[in-house]
Amino acid sequence: MAASSTAVRARRRAPVRKWAWSRLALVGLVLVGLVAVGLGLIFAGSPDRLAAGTRIAGVDVGGLTPASARRLLERRADRLARVPVVFTAGDRRFRLSPRQLGVQVDWSAAVTDAQRQGDGFGFVRGYRRLELQFFPEDLAPPTRAYNAAVNYEVGLLAKAVDRPQRNARLVRRGLHVTIAAGATGRLLDRNATRQLLISSLASFRRAPVLLPVRTETPRVTVDTLTDAQRTASQIISAPVTLLAGPTRYRLPRWRLATLLDLSSMRFTGRKADAYFTRLEREVDTPPRDADFVPTAKGTVYVTPSRPGLALDVPLSASRILAAATSTTHRTARLALVESQPKRTTAQARAMGITGTVGSFETVYGGIANRIHNVQLVAHLVDDKLIPPGATFSFNRTTGERSAAKGFLEAPVIVNGELQTGLGGGVCQVSTTVFNAAYEAGLPIVTRTNHALYISHYPLGRDATVDYPSIDLKFVNDTQHWLLLRTYVGSSSLNVVLYGTPQHRRVETTTAPLRVVAQPPVQKTVDATLPPGQLVVDDYGAPAQTTSVERKVYEPDGKLLSDATWYSSYRSTPKIIRVGPAPKPKPKKPVKPKPTQTTTTPTTTTTPITTTTETAPTAPH
């Protein structure tokens, strides 16, 4: 019974003790809170002043009002605006001031940031300021600068500081190869320098500032080139003998030295290219194309093609290098490869050029320049191959007839008048080519007659050309190739078209030359002639026209084509000189009539007109 009573009393006392401990804990927390608030209030200070320990750009502004701190910082900045900061890189020194780069600091914003760090309500401000006393922080003020000036100055610094690294390299002096040592380079870090310039000029410190420069060590050193030096010395240690069939060439030491590129240890470069080009000219045997040789009988035979030999420069250079690096066998056989002709014998025979298809001959003369032009343009169209179905163009074959090609000035028809111009005589060749194609029965696509009638060409079968507007064109309508050849004599030009003979029959009907208008008369007064005398200097020529019809028949008599060419020739004026008109005789004074009338006979004098004629001048 006593034991149960004790247990009951113990259960009753337990809640009482728990409640007591809770009250004690609450009282403790309140006391701690009061102490904490009191401590914060102790260090809170005045909200109108900056917290103790506040630093801006290295300056202690703690305890100052924001306005005072701002004035202090601005005064210091103004005093240092023209004071330069010395930046160094090795032995180089560079002086720059804030004004040069337009560096400006926003001190108001800096002070506002500092005030915000130590600000707050009551005890909160106190703890923030207490933290600043134990862990002070130096605020960097907001800064701006003139970017163009900063970038320009960084560029100047880099130009003065940068020094590229130099690798060790092989150097040849005469017939000796040595190693030139390299050098360490340095390079300014432009991005870091840009930030460093602005921050240093914005601060109040004027101690020398080291620029961010990184060093670059050479990639190639003396040790890495030792083996290459030995190889180069071996290459130029003795001559090398080159073999090309039975021919031997000696490559002396000095030549090996000039051909060797020490950086790649190969025979390359401008001098090596020039040497191998000369060697190609000596060693190469050019291939010979199959050619066509006409005979006096008008047939054509084919001269066979022949392959050539060409120097394989890369392989030959490799063989020469191998021989030059050898200590015993310094002989290299040049690599020669067979080069094929552009036209083989089989290809030439398949072209079907076996005989004459058509030909024509004209006679020419004139001054030396005209003869020169005839021979020159005949050479330009000579040996021209025309594929089956292709169109031959005189202008495309010769190109522009210019002084650069050697053409000279000679008589030429320009706008219906005989003048002197570049390339006079070219139409002699175009007319002869036209008539060769005409006699061959080939289709004539484009043909233009001369402006003036020329008697020494077949009537109605002349052909003028003028680059690039007036052309002569005909078509190879055969099943085989055509070969156009020109044969120039001292006074004659023969054009022959070779191919597979077509045996076509050509019939020509030429209309008579018909006068359509008389020449105009150009009369001038010549004071040197007697009065009334008339001299004909040039009878001129009337405007005339004609036509030529050509019918072409197959060997079996079938009509292949029927075409007509019309030619109209301009007139040239008749040029006449006449003497001046006779002067009238002065009238005699009238005498008074006498009383006796006397009759006197009168004699009348009639002037005699004399006409002198000269032979007309024919156009060339």
Beta strands, then each sheet from edge to edge (+ up, - down):
strand 1: 55-56
strand 2: 59-60
strand 3: 85-89
strand 4: 92-96
strand 5: 104-105
strand 6: 138-139
strand 7: 143-144
strand 8: 169-173
strand 9: 176-180
strand 10: 185-188
strand 11: 209-210
strand 12: 213-216
strand 13: 240-244
strand 14: 247-251
strand 15: 260-261
strand 16: 266-267
strand 17: 291-294
strand 18: 300-303
strand 19: 308-311
strand 20: 331-333
strand 21: 336-339
strand 22: 355-363
strand 23: 384-386
strand 24: 391-393
strand 25: 409-414
strand 26: 417-422
strand 27: 444-446
strand 28: 473-475
strand 29: 482-488
strand 30: 492-499
strand 31: 505-510
strand 32: 514-517
strand 33: 521-525
strand 34: 534-538
strand 35: 543-553
strand 36: 559-569
strand 37: 574-578
strand 38: 611-613
sheet 1: 2+ 1- 6-
sheet 2: 4+ 3- 11-
sheet 3: 5+ 7-
sheet 4: 8+ 9-
sheet 5: 10+ 12-
sheet 6: 14+ 13- 20-
sheet 7: 15+ 16-
sheet 8: 17+ 18-
sheet 9: 19+ 21-
sheet 10: 22+ 30- 29+ 23-
sheet 11: 24+ 28- 27+
sheet 12: 25+ 26-
sheet 13: 31+ 35- 32+
sheet 14: 31+ 35- 36+
sheet 15: 33+ 37+ 34- 38-
end
